[in-house]
């Protein structure tokens, strides 16, 4: 069976995210676009996951707990977890690894934490767009130790990708899946960088606005709609 997915969506907690990216708006837009599974991947934080997942459960949408981590090498990595509590454990590690720089709302935007009614609980004061002190290797070790999976984000972009910043994907990381942005056809990328042919890939929206979220355009083939099948598929994509 094929399931439509988008594993890279930001809420208004990410300072670069539009303030319309609230839990209810994201879930409703995902349903309108016909998505079966989404992942919430804010910059260096999981604080909006509980609210989004509560809304999703009420509406029959599967949400995978996630985060987009920025490593000390300025590499963005999508981290996906099977359980919310594991994502929250990772969240604590990442938050403590960020520099104590206060967010400048006039420059970066507000960092908003919501409840399941889209009411503002608080604003995160620490700037989430900073690099952590965690290395790429640190992130892979920590996430795998929590039963999660790491996917190098938007590897075809010139900024904040593992290829642009490191020049290669270290074999020791044992990467199975990478993420392509929507603007470049996979065939074009694999012709440009032949080494990408060895990796599975997903195509995500990196949505900071509701209209950017995927339509029913990228699918995972799974036996059934379950978290365990999803993680199995991410390791066995063609």
Residue, then its C-alpha position, 0 to 999 in steps of 0.5 A: x500500500x502507498x501512503x503520502x508523506x511529508x517528513x519536514x514541516x515547521x511550526x511557528x516555533x521555528x522563528x522562520x516559520x509563518x505564524x499560521x503554522x499552528x497545530x490545527x492549521x498544519x493538521x487540517x492542511x495535511x488532511x486537505x492535501x491528502x497526506x497520510x503521514x507527516x513529521x513535525x521537525x522544528x529547528x532544534x526543538x520538539x516543544x510543539x509536538x504534544x499539541x500537534x500530535x493531540x490534534x492529529x489523533x483527534x483527526x486520524x492523521x499520523x504524526x511522527x515526532x521529529x526535529x531538524x537539528x543544526x550540528x556544530x558543522x552547520x549541517x541540518x539533520x532530520x531526526x525521527x522518533x517512534x515515540x514522543x517521549x524519546x523525542x522529548x529526551x533528545x529535545x532536552x539534550x539539544x536544548x542544553x547544547x544550544x548557546x545562550x543567545x536570546x532570540x531577537x524577534x524583530x530579526x528572526x521572528x517569534x518562537x511560539x509554543x501552542x496548546x492543542x487549541x492553538x492558544x499561545x502557551x509561551x514564547x521560547x526565548x533562546x534562539x533556536x536557529x543557532x548551531x548546537x555543540x553536537x557534531x554530526x556523529x554525536x547526533x547520529x549516536x544519540x538518535x539511534x540510541x533513542x531508537x530513532x533514525x537520522x536523515x541528512x536534510x536537503x542534501x541538494x541545497x548549497x547551505x546547511x546540507x551535509x554535502x555542501x558543508x562536509x563535502x561528502x557523507x561519512x561512511x561511518x555514519x551508515x546513512x540509509x536515507x537522505x532527503x531531497x528538496x522538491x525543486x530538483x528531480x531525483x534523477x538529475x541529482x543522482x546524475x550530478x552526484x553518482x554516489x547518491x545512487x547508493x542511498x534511499x531518498x525521501x522528498x519533503x517540503x521543508x514547509x515554513x508556510x501552509x501552502x508549501x506542504x506536500x500534496x499527494x506526490x511522494x509516497x512510501x510503500x508499506x504493508x500497513x499504516x504503522x510506526x514500525x512499518x514506517x521505520x522499516x520502509x525508511x531503511x528499505x526504500x528503493 
